[in-house]
């Protein structure tokens, strides 16, 4: 007996063959004939398979098949893994055009969902006892999925929160946003804790909405990119570019104007308004003094003039590693600053030698001899 499905496939195959013949006679070219002939062959092959399997119909006389047929099998249980795999595929695609981290998250979600889905499909058909199937799945998957899913979940939350924090326009906005979010989470926890009648479904739905909101915020912030972070200038960077002049710079703001007692101070360099002098153990005054090479030399600069000044020294300009110039912050009248100088080359190897100077004060120079 030919079943209804087989009749449909055989009829479609014959129709495709007739159309191929008609097309080949009435039209020029072979592309259409090839396409229709291929369709006729494919439909005929499917019809043969359908006839062999009897269209999956179970005979009324076959009592054994009534219990083993697909229609007699228990319907598979509900599963979150198809949704998780779809989410992972979405993140995977999004990561191709955004950041590597989003791509990695999607890849992990797809692999984890695929493995869990396969384990669940196997366990549902492990036996005819549903309770045994649940236990079988737990014995196989629980030792792996609990720590792995916890680690992945924590990583996703941390990354999403970091993207949101870096995506907000200002630091103040970040503080306010997360302060409000923390207050809402605390309030929700108090309400849930005091409500004894909250069902697991309601609690799960609330947590799911929060997780989706966090993931959505992290994704949007990640796509928009991080906010522009101002790079704080340092005196070393400014000295390298020759900006250690008389004008106030960013590192000068709130700079300390006093120096605590420190050990191993090589010398005190003093500006009296017009000249630079030094105070060195065993020596006092002069326009030249000696400092060792290849050792840190701690120098204190004292400004005894009536204007704000800074101390500057140019080092070896041929160095590839290390600074080529150093300067202190702007020192007010009566203030002091600490400066550590490291000489990599002797004085004779540097054109013009080494000398401390005060920008803006002509003649305020102090030669340094480095053996």
TISE-696248 format. One record per residue (C-alpha): x negated, y negated, z; chain; residue number from 1. Coordinates in Angstrom, 3 decimals, always signed. Each point is the difference from the previous one (the first is absolute). Example, Ala and Ser with C-alpha at 12.3 -4.5 7.8 and 13.67 -1.06 7.14 Angstrom:
2
+----------+----------+----------+-------+-----+
:       px :       py :       pz : chain :   n :
+----------+----------+----------+-------+-----+
:  -12.300 :   +4.500 :   +7.800 :     A :   1 :
:   -1.370 :   -3.440 :   -0.660 :     A :   2 :
+----------+----------+----------+-------+-----+
This chain:
371
+----------+----------+----------+-------+-----+
:       px :       py :       pz : chain :   n :
+----------+----------+----------+-------+-----+
:   +0.000 :   +0.000 :   +0.000 :     A :   1 :
:   -1.330 :   -3.387 :   -1.004 :     A :   2 :
:   +0.437 :   -2.543 :   +2.770 :     A :   3 :
:   +1.152 :   -3.601 :   -0.434 :     A :   4 :
:   -3.508 :   -1.451 :   +0.511 :     A :   5 :
:   -1.485 :   +2.372 :   -2.557 :     A :   6 :
:   +2.693 :   -0.915 :   -2.532 :     A :   7 :
:   -0.786 :   -3.699 :   +0.462 :     A :   8 :
:   -3.746 :   +0.477 :   -0.509 :     A :   9 :
:   +0.403 :   +2.337 :   -2.985 :     A :  10 :
:   +2.485 :   -2.384 :   -1.636 :     A :  11 :
:   -2.338 :   -2.959 :   +0.574 :     A :  12 :
:   -2.876 :   +1.977 :   -1.527 :     A :  13 :
:   +2.021 :   +0.853 :   -3.117 :     A :  14 :
:   +1.158 :   -3.617 :   -0.309 :     A :  15 :
:   -3.578 :   -1.272 :   +0.225 :     A :  16 :
:   -1.079 :   +2.488 :   -2.696 :     A :  17 :
:   +2.828 :   -1.110 :   -2.317 :     A :  18 :
:   -0.845 :   -3.647 :   +0.593 :     A :  19 :
:   -3.649 :   +0.713 :   -0.810 :     A :  20 :
:   +0.987 :   +1.579 :   -3.336 :     A :  21 :
:   +2.391 :   -2.841 :   -0.861 :     A :  22 :
:   -2.543 :   -2.644 :   +0.946 :     A :  23 :
:   -2.705 :   +1.681 :   -2.063 :     A :  24 :
:   +2.278 :   +0.068 :   -3.100 :     A :  25 :
:   +1.456 :   -3.495 :   +0.269 :     A :  26 :
:   -2.946 :   -1.952 :   +1.374 :     A :  27 :
:   -3.626 :   -0.382 :   -0.962 :     A :  28 :
:   -2.780 :   +0.771 :   +2.469 :     A :  29 :
:   -0.719 :   +2.876 :   +2.315 :     A :  30 :
:   -0.039 :   -1.694 :   +3.433 :     A :  31 :
:   +3.759 :   +0.331 :   +0.573 :     A :  32 :
:   +0.049 :   +3.604 :   -1.188 :     A :  33 :
:   -2.846 :   +0.896 :   +2.348 :     A :  34 :
:   +1.755 :   -1.640 :   +2.961 :     A :  35 :
:   +3.352 :   +1.702 :   -0.636 :     A :  36 :
:   -1.657 :   +3.371 :   -0.645 :     A :  37 :
:   -1.938 :   -0.291 :   +3.263 :     A :  38 :
:   +3.237 :   -0.798 :   +1.832 :     A :  39 :
:   +1.695 :   +3.041 :   -1.581 :     A :  40 :
:   -2.849 :   +2.285 :   +1.106 :     A :  41 :
:   +0.004 :   -1.403 :   +3.547 :     A :  42 :
:   +3.778 :   +0.348 :   +0.351 :     A :  43 :
:   -0.127 :   +3.559 :   -1.337 :     A :  44 :
:   -2.719 :   +0.899 :   +2.502 :     A :  45 :
:   +2.032 :   -1.435 :   +2.879 :     A :  46 :
:   +3.084 :   +1.840 :   -1.226 :     A :  47 :
:   -1.907 :   +3.307 :   -0.019 :     A :  48 :
:   -1.144 :   -0.569 :   +3.587 :     A :  49 :
:   +3.526 :   -0.869 :   +1.032 :     A :  50 :
:   +1.368 :   +3.162 :   -1.605 :     A :  51 :
:   -2.667 :   +2.096 :   +1.722 :     A :  52 :
:   +0.917 :   -1.386 :   +3.411 :     A :  53 :
:   +3.734 :   +0.236 :   -0.824 :     A :  54 :
:   +0.386 :   -3.725 :   +0.732 :     A :  55 :
:   -0.730 :   +0.785 :   +3.693 :     A :  56 :
:   +3.499 :   +1.431 :   +0.322 :     A :  57 :
:   +0.588 :   +2.731 :   +2.568 :     A :  58 :
:   +2.225 :   +2.853 :   -1.009 :     A :  59 :
:   +3.012 :   +0.639 :   +2.198 :     A :  60 :
:   -1.039 :   +3.662 :   +0.138 :     A :  61 :
:   -3.515 :   -0.800 :   +1.314 :     A :  62 :
:   +0.629 :   -0.177 :   +3.743 :     A :  63 :
:   -3.689 :   -0.194 :   +0.890 :     A :  64 :
:   -0.476 :   -3.125 :   -2.078 :     A :  65 :
:   +2.758 :   -1.752 :   +1.929 :     A :  66 :
:   -2.324 :   -0.232 :   +3.035 :     A :  67 :
:   -3.264 :   -0.678 :   -1.863 :     A :  68 :
:   +1.128 :   -2.509 :   -2.628 :     A :  69 :
:   -1.009 :   -3.651 :   +0.173 :     A :  70 :
:   +3.529 :   -1.094 :   +0.843 :     A :  71 :
:   -0.020 :   +2.265 :   +3.064 :     A :  72 :
:   -3.214 :   -1.540 :   +1.374 :     A :  73 :
:   +0.160 :   -2.515 :   +2.826 :     A :  74 :
:   -0.195 :   -3.616 :   -1.084 :     A :  75 :
:   -3.463 :   -1.488 :   +0.773 :     A :  76 :
:   -0.064 :   -2.390 :   +2.952 :     A :  77 :
:   -0.463 :   -3.728 :   -0.200 :     A :  78 :
:   -3.580 :   -1.187 :   -0.451 :     A :  79 :
:   -1.763 :   -3.351 :   +0.250 :     A :  80 :
:   -2.956 :   +1.159 :   -2.099 :     A :  81 :
:   +1.477 :   -0.836 :   -3.441 :     A :  82 :
:   +0.538 :   -3.569 :   +1.212 :     A :  83 :
:   -3.522 :   -0.074 :   +1.454 :     A :  84 :
:   -1.483 :   +1.228 :   -3.273 :     A :  85 :
:   +1.939 :   -2.655 :   -1.919 :     A :  86 :
:   -1.276 :   -2.642 :   +2.422 :     A :  87 :
:   -3.557 :   +1.293 :   -0.430 :     A :  88 :
:   +0.312 :   -0.062 :   -3.776 :     A :  89 :
:   +1.213 :   -3.603 :   +0.202 :     A :  90 :
:   -2.939 :   -0.990 :   +2.205 :     A :  91 :
:   -2.346 :   +1.894 :   -2.313 :     A :  92 :
:   +1.220 :   -1.970 :   -3.006 :     A :  93 :
:   -0.070 :   -3.269 :   +1.942 :     A :  94 :
:   -3.559 :   +0.686 :   +1.113 :     A :  95 :
:   -1.174 :   +0.193 :   -3.602 :     A :  96 :
:   +0.725 :   -3.716 :   -0.412 :     A :  97 :
:   -0.652 :   -1.257 :   +3.570 :     A :  98 :
:   -2.564 :   +1.403 :   +2.427 :     A :  99 :
:   -1.794 :   +3.290 :   +0.535 :     A : 100 :
:   +1.484 :   +0.405 :   +3.478 :     A : 101 :
:   +3.566 :   +0.033 :   -1.352 :     A : 102 :
:   -1.026 :   +2.618 :   -2.580 :     A : 103 :
:   -1.559 :   +2.181 :   +2.713 :     A : 104 :
:   +3.140 :   -0.262 :   +2.149 :     A : 105 :
:   +2.142 :   +1.090 :   -2.938 :     A : 106 :
:   -2.325 :   +2.888 :   -0.818 :     A : 107 :
:   +0.067 :   +1.249 :   +3.603 :     A : 108 :
:   +3.803 :   -0.278 :   +0.106 :     A : 109 :
:   +0.404 :   +1.977 :   -3.248 :     A : 110 :
:   -2.367 :   +2.775 :   +1.097 :     A : 111 :
:   +1.502 :   +0.269 :   +3.488 :     A : 112 :
:   +3.599 :   -0.029 :   -1.279 :     A : 113 :
:   -0.804 :   +2.620 :   -2.632 :     A : 114 :
:   -1.564 :   +2.331 :   +2.561 :     A : 115 :
:   +2.855 :   -0.450 :   +2.473 :     A : 116 :
:   +2.597 :   +0.514 :   -2.716 :     A : 117 :
:   -1.600 :   +3.281 :   -1.076 :     A : 118 :
:   -0.219 :   +1.256 :   +3.591 :     A : 119 :
:   +3.648 :   -0.847 :   +0.593 :     A : 120 :
:   +1.100 :   +1.718 :   -3.224 :     A : 121 :
:   -1.956 :   +3.126 :   +0.993 :     A : 122 :
:   +1.338 :   +0.089 :   +3.554 :     A : 123 :
:   +3.636 :   -0.329 :   -1.083 :     A : 124 :
:   -0.324 :   +3.287 :   -1.905 :     A : 125 :
:   -2.316 :   +1.819 :   +2.387 :     A : 126 :
:   +2.910 :   +2.110 :   +1.290 :     A : 127 :
:   +3.752 :   +0.046 :   +0.357 :     A : 128 :
:   -0.228 :   -1.334 :   +3.578 :     A : 129 :
:   +0.048 :   -3.788 :   +0.013 :     A : 130 :
:   -1.432 :   -0.278 :   +3.515 :     A : 131 :
:   -2.904 :   +2.265 :   -0.910 :     A : 132 :
:   -0.681 :   -2.143 :   -3.083 :     A : 133 :
:   -0.192 :   -3.123 :   +2.152 :     A : 134 :
:   -2.450 :   +1.677 :   +2.376 :     A : 135 :
:   -2.098 :   +1.269 :   -2.903 :     A : 136 :
:   -0.289 :   -3.489 :   -1.419 :     A : 137 :
:   -0.951 :   -1.399 :   +3.405 :     A : 138 :
:   -2.754 :   +2.559 :   +0.523 :     A : 139 :
:   -1.500 :   -0.778 :   -3.406 :     A : 140 :
:   +0.389 :   -3.764 :   -0.284 :     A : 141 :
:   +0.205 :   -1.484 :   +3.502 :     A : 142 :
:   -3.700 :   +0.454 :   +0.968 :     A : 143 :
:   -0.986 :   -2.042 :   -3.065 :     A : 144 :
:   +2.810 :   -2.446 :   -0.640 :     A : 145 :
:   +0.255 :   -1.547 :   +3.468 :     A : 146 :
:   -3.583 :   -1.357 :   +0.271 :     A : 147 :
:   -0.286 :   -0.760 :   -3.715 :     A : 148 :
:   +3.318 :   -1.844 :   -0.235 :     A : 149 :
:   -0.770 :   -1.912 :   +3.195 :     A : 150 :
:   -3.376 :   -1.117 :   -1.356 :     A : 151 :
:   +1.478 :   -0.970 :   -3.370 :     A : 152 :
:   +2.870 :   -1.862 :   +1.658 :     A : 153 :
:   -2.353 :   -1.939 :   +2.252 :     A : 154 :
:   -2.251 :   -0.866 :   -2.941 :     A : 155 :
:   +2.958 :   -1.264 :   -2.051 :     A : 156 :
:   +1.301 :   -2.119 :   +2.871 :     A : 157 :
:   -3.435 :   -1.467 :   +0.750 :     A : 158 :
:   -0.670 :   -0.793 :   -3.647 :     A : 159 :
:   +3.458 :   -1.533 :   -0.536 :     A : 160 :
:   -0.348 :   -2.157 :   +3.117 :     A : 161 :
:   -3.467 :   -1.156 :   -1.090 :     A : 162 :
:   +1.306 :   -0.980 :   -3.447 :     A : 163 :
:   +2.846 :   -1.969 :   +1.564 :     A : 164 :
:   -2.373 :   -1.757 :   +2.415 :     A : 165 :
:   -2.401 :   -0.974 :   -2.794 :     A : 166 :
:   +2.852 :   -0.905 :   -2.348 :     A : 167 :
:   +1.655 :   -2.609 :   +2.214 :     A : 168 :
:   -0.971 :   -3.551 :   -0.975 :     A : 169 :
:   -1.625 :   -1.071 :   +3.293 :     A : 170 :
:   -1.329 :   +1.465 :   +3.221 :     A : 171 :
:   +2.761 :   -1.750 :   +1.928 :     A : 172 :
:   +2.636 :   +1.601 :   -2.222 :     A : 173 :
:   -1.545 :   +3.399 :   +0.706 :     A : 174 :
:   +0.200 :   -0.572 :   +3.761 :     A : 175 :
:   +3.615 :   -1.169 :   -0.186 :     A : 176 :
:   +1.131 :   +2.788 :   -2.354 :     A : 177 :
:   -1.488 :   +2.809 :   +2.059 :     A : 178 :
:   +1.167 :   -1.600 :   +3.232 :     A : 179 :
:   +3.573 :   +0.021 :   -1.304 :     A : 180 :
:   -0.391 :   +3.557 :   -1.356 :     A : 181 :
:   -1.317 :   +1.204 :   +3.354 :     A : 182 :
:   +2.902 :   -1.640 :   +1.829 :     A : 183 :
:   +2.505 :   +1.677 :   -2.348 :     A : 184 :
:   -1.606 :   +3.409 :   +0.493 :     A : 185 :
:   +0.056 :   -0.478 :   +3.782 :     A : 186 :
:   +3.648 :   -1.082 :   -0.079 :     A : 187 :
:   +0.959 :   +2.990 :   -2.162 :     A : 188 :
:   -1.823 :   +2.344 :   +2.382 :     A : 189 :
:   +1.819 :   -1.452 :   +3.001 :     A : 190 :
:   +3.394 :   +0.338 :   -1.698 :     A : 191 :
:   -0.664 :   +3.581 :   -1.064 :     A : 192 :
:   -1.374 :   +0.902 :   +3.420 :     A : 193 :
:   +3.054 :   -1.361 :   +1.809 :     A : 194 :
:   +2.489 :   +1.552 :   -2.429 :     A : 195 :
:   +0.414 :   +3.629 :   +0.958 :     A : 196 :
:   +2.337 :   +0.721 :   -2.883 :     A : 197 :
:   -2.396 :   -0.766 :   -2.850 :     A : 198 :
:   -0.080 :   +2.954 :   -2.370 :     A : 199 :
:   -3.108 :   +1.399 :   -1.636 :     A : 200 :
:   +1.337 :   -0.989 :   -3.399 :     A : 201 :
:   +0.414 :   -3.639 :   +1.043 :     A : 202 :
:   -3.449 :   -0.085 :   +1.563 :     A : 203 :
:   -1.543 :   +1.602 :   -3.080 :     A : 204 :
:   +1.779 :   -2.450 :   -2.286 :     A : 205 :
:   -1.268 :   -2.974 :   +2.051 :     A : 206 :
:   -3.569 :   +1.295 :   -0.074 :     A : 207 :
:   +0.304 :   +0.691 :   -3.733 :     A : 208 :
:   +1.181 :   -3.537 :   -0.705 :     A : 209 :
:   -2.912 :   -1.392 :   +2.032 :     A : 210 :
:   -2.502 :   +2.193 :   -1.813 :     A : 211 :
:   +1.368 :   -0.987 :   -3.412 :     A : 212 :
:   -0.078 :   -3.682 :   +0.966 :     A : 213 :
:   -3.639 :   +0.333 :   +1.083 :     A : 214 :
:   -0.967 :   +1.857 :   -3.169 :     A : 215 :
:   +1.829 :   -2.517 :   -2.184 :     A : 216 :
:   -1.706 :   -2.909 :   +1.757 :     A : 217 :
:   -3.404 :   +1.640 :   -0.289 :     A : 218 :
:   +0.539 :   +0.775 :   -3.681 :     A : 219 :
:   +1.120 :   -3.538 :   -0.838 :     A : 220 :
:   -2.872 :   -1.519 :   +1.980 :     A : 221 :
:   -2.473 :   +2.373 :   -1.639 :     A : 222 :
:   +1.217 :   -0.895 :   -3.492 :     A : 223 :
:   -0.130 :   -3.754 :   +0.742 :     A : 224 :
:   -3.514 :   +0.312 :   +1.382 :     A : 225 :
:   -1.690 :   -1.372 :   +3.078 :     A : 226 :
:   +0.266 :   -3.630 :   +0.977 :     A : 227 :
:   -2.983 :   -2.208 :   -0.652 :     A : 228 :
:   -2.291 :   +0.137 :   +3.018 :     A : 229 :
:   -2.211 :   -3.005 :   +0.562 :     A : 230 :
:   -3.672 :   +0.958 :   +0.112 :     A : 231 :
:   -1.654 :   -1.672 :   +2.981 :     A : 232 :
:   -3.258 :   -1.646 :   -0.893 :     A : 233 :
:   -3.124 :   +0.550 :   +2.090 :     A : 234 :
:   -3.009 :   -2.203 :   +0.539 :     A : 235 :
:   -2.201 :   +2.618 :   -1.678 :     A : 236 :
:   +2.111 :   -0.139 :   -3.167 :     A : 237 :
:   -0.010 :   -3.792 :   -0.030 :     A : 238 :
:   -3.753 :   -0.140 :   +0.563 :     A : 239 :
:   -0.524 :   +2.350 :   -2.940 :     A : 240 :
:   +1.906 :   -2.403 :   -2.274 :     A : 241 :
:   -1.672 :   -3.134 :   +1.365 :     A : 242 :
:   +3.083 :   -1.424 :   +1.715 :     A : 243 :
:   -1.589 :   -0.570 :   +3.409 :     A : 244 :
:   +0.221 :   -3.795 :   -0.120 :     A : 245 :
:   +1.342 :   -2.696 :   +2.291 :     A : 246 :
:   +3.668 :   +0.660 :   -0.721 :     A : 247 :
:   +2.083 :   +2.149 :   +2.336 :     A : 248 :
:   +0.653 :   +3.491 :   -1.317 :     A : 249 :
:   +2.475 :   +2.723 :   +0.903 :     A : 250 :
:   -2.442 :   +1.934 :   +2.270 :     A : 251 :
:   -0.671 :   -3.237 :   +1.909 :     A : 252 :
:   +3.552 :   -0.108 :   +1.373 :     A : 253 :
:   +0.061 :   +0.899 :   +3.694 :     A : 254 :
:   -3.691 :   +0.916 :   -0.098 :     A : 255 :
:   -1.645 :   +0.259 :   +3.416 :     A : 256 :
:   -2.117 :   -3.028 :   +0.929 :     A : 257 :
:   -1.859 :   +1.715 :   +2.805 :     A : 258 :
:   -2.396 :   +2.940 :   +0.227 :     A : 259 :
:   -0.112 :   +2.340 :   +2.971 :     A : 260 :
:   -3.267 :   +1.114 :   +1.534 :     A : 261 :
:   -1.563 :   +2.473 :   -2.389 :     A : 262 :
:   -3.179 :   +2.032 :   +0.150 :     A : 263 :
:   -2.741 :   +0.046 :   -2.624 :     A : 264 :
:   +0.614 :   -3.526 :   -1.281 :     A : 265 :
:   -2.838 :   -0.780 :   -2.394 :     A : 266 :
:   +0.368 :   -3.775 :   +0.139 :     A : 267 :
:   +2.312 :   -2.919 :   +0.577 :     A : 268 :
:   +0.250 :   -2.408 :   -2.917 :     A : 269 :
:   +1.134 :   -3.471 :   +1.000 :     A : 270 :
:   +1.327 :   -2.852 :   -2.143 :     A : 271 :
:   -0.496 :   -3.369 :   +1.695 :     A : 272 :
:   +1.818 :   -1.894 :   -2.741 :     A : 273 :
:   -2.872 :   -0.468 :   -2.437 :     A : 274 :
:   -2.475 :   +2.862 :   +0.518 :     A : 275 :
:   -0.054 :   +3.693 :   +0.677 :     A : 276 :
:   -2.190 :   +1.220 :   +2.818 :     A : 277 :
:   -0.373 :   +3.391 :   +1.624 :     A : 278 :
:   -0.420 :   +1.302 :   +3.491 :     A : 279 :
:   -1.964 :   +3.241 :   +0.028 :     A : 280 :
:   -1.466 :   +1.778 :   +2.998 :     A : 281 :
:   -3.524 :   -1.328 :   +0.392 :     A : 282 :
:   +0.530 :   -2.733 :   -2.624 :     A : 283 :
:   +2.016 :   -3.172 :   -0.132 :     A : 284 :
:   +0.460 :   -2.279 :   -2.987 :     A : 285 :
:   -1.696 :   -0.034 :   -3.357 :     A : 286 :
:   +1.294 :   +0.412 :   -3.537 :     A : 287 :
:   -1.211 :   +3.566 :   -0.638 :     A : 288 :
:   +0.472 :   +3.182 :   +1.991 :     A : 289 :
:   -0.383 :   +3.712 :   -0.611 :     A : 290 :
:   +2.585 :   +2.779 :   +0.043 :     A : 291 :
:   -0.641 :   +3.716 :   -0.609 :     A : 292 :
:   +1.031 :   +1.868 :   -3.135 :     A : 293 :
:   +2.273 :   +3.064 :   -0.224 :     A : 294 :
:   +1.483 :   -0.683 :   +3.432 :     A : 295 :
:   +3.163 :   -1.820 :   +1.061 :     A : 296 :
:   -0.799 :   -3.518 :   +1.232 :     A : 297 :
:   +2.680 :   -1.526 :   +2.220 :     A : 298 :
:   +0.046 :   -3.794 :   -0.259 :     A : 299 :
:   +2.135 :   -2.509 :   +1.911 :     A : 300 :
:   +0.856 :   -3.249 :   -1.783 :     A : 301 :
:   +0.809 :   -2.954 :   +2.269 :     A : 302 :
:   +1.534 :   -3.131 :   -1.459 :     A : 303 :
:   -0.950 :   -3.064 :   +2.062 :     A : 304 :
:   +1.031 :   -2.468 :   -2.709 :     A : 305 :
:   +3.207 :   -2.021 :   -0.119 :     A : 306 :
:   +1.528 :   +1.853 :   -2.990 :     A : 307 :
:   +0.990 :   +3.541 :   -0.864 :     A : 308 :
:   -2.873 :   +1.878 :   -1.594 :     A : 309 :
:   -0.985 :   +3.541 :   -0.958 :     A : 310 :
:   -3.332 :   +1.833 :   -0.311 :     A : 311 :
:   -0.915 :   +1.558 :   -3.364 :     A : 312 :
:   -2.860 :   +2.179 :   -1.239 :     A : 313 :
:   -0.659 :   +1.426 :   -3.459 :     A : 314 :
:   -1.484 :   +3.516 :   -0.058 :     A : 315 :
:   -1.597 :   +2.066 :   -2.772 :     A : 316 :
:   +2.131 :   -0.616 :   -3.161 :     A : 317 :
:   -1.353 :   +3.146 :   -1.675 :     A : 318 :
:   +1.558 :   +2.393 :   +2.518 :     A : 319 :
:   +2.580 :   +2.436 :   -1.346 :     A : 320 :
:   +1.166 :   +1.104 :   +3.447 :     A : 321 :
:   +0.678 :   -2.420 :   +2.806 :     A : 322 :
:   +0.784 :   -3.716 :   +0.087 :     A : 323 :
:   -2.051 :   -2.562 :   -1.865 :     A : 324 :
:   +1.116 :   -2.871 :   +2.259 :     A : 325 :
:   +1.479 :   -0.488 :   +3.458 :     A : 326 :
:   +1.644 :   -2.843 :   +1.885 :     A : 327 :
:   +1.796 :   -0.654 :   +3.261 :     A : 328 :
:   +3.494 :   -1.325 :   +0.458 :     A : 329 :
:   +0.438 :   -3.756 :   +0.208 :     A : 330 :
:   -1.236 :   -1.012 :   +3.466 :     A : 331 :
:   +1.439 :   -3.037 :   +1.759 :     A : 332 :
:   -2.059 :   -2.477 :   +2.048 :     A : 333 :
:   -1.456 :   +1.767 :   +3.009 :     A : 334 :
:   +1.030 :   +3.450 :   -1.310 :     A : 335 :
:   -2.066 :   +3.031 :   -0.906 :     A : 336 :
:   +0.174 :   +3.003 :   -2.315 :     A : 337 :
:   -1.778 :   +3.350 :   -0.159 :     A : 338 :
:   -1.666 :   +1.215 :   -3.197 :     A : 339 :
:   -1.830 :   +3.263 :   -0.698 :     A : 340 :
:   -2.573 :   -0.156 :   -2.810 :     A : 341 :
:   -1.720 :   +2.996 :   -1.591 :     A : 342 :
:   -2.991 :   -0.718 :   -2.249 :     A : 343 :
:   -0.624 :   +2.769 :   -2.530 :     A : 344 :
:   -2.941 :   -1.676 :   -1.780 :     A : 345 :
:   -2.980 :   -2.017 :   +1.264 :     A : 346 :
:   -0.145 :   -3.726 :   -0.579 :     A : 347 :
:   -2.630 :   +0.177 :   -2.753 :     A : 348 :
:   +2.268 :   +2.330 :   -2.031 :     A : 349 :
:   +2.831 :   -2.558 :   -0.114 :     A : 350 :
:   -0.290 :   -3.091 :   -2.156 :     A : 351 :
:   -0.029 :   -3.013 :   +2.308 :     A : 352 :
:   -0.130 :   +2.191 :   +3.125 :     A : 353 :
:   +2.648 :   -0.038 :   +2.727 :     A : 354 :
:   +1.394 :   -3.001 :   +1.826 :     A : 355 :
:   +2.943 :   -0.824 :   +2.189 :     A : 356 :
:   +1.886 :   -3.107 :   -1.043 :     A : 357 :
:   +3.118 :   -1.943 :   +0.876 :     A : 358 :
:   +2.200 :   -0.920 :   -3.002 :     A : 359 :
:   +0.773 :   -3.712 :   -0.108 :     A : 360 :
:   -3.037 :   -1.085 :   +2.019 :     A : 361 :
:   -3.004 :   -0.958 :   -2.118 :     A : 362 :
:   -3.292 :   +1.142 :   +1.450 :     A : 363 :
:   +1.575 :   +2.323 :   +2.565 :     A : 364 :
:   -2.108 :   +2.982 :   -1.013 :     A : 365 :
:   -2.010 :   +2.555 :   +1.928 :     A : 366 :
:   -2.475 :   +2.270 :   -1.768 :     A : 367 :
:   -0.117 :   +3.656 :   +1.005 :     A : 368 :
:   -3.071 :   +2.127 :   -0.549 :     A : 369 :
:   +0.687 :   +3.710 :   -0.441 :     A : 370 :
:   -3.193 :   +2.093 :   -0.127 :     A : 371 :
+----------+----------+----------+-------+-----+
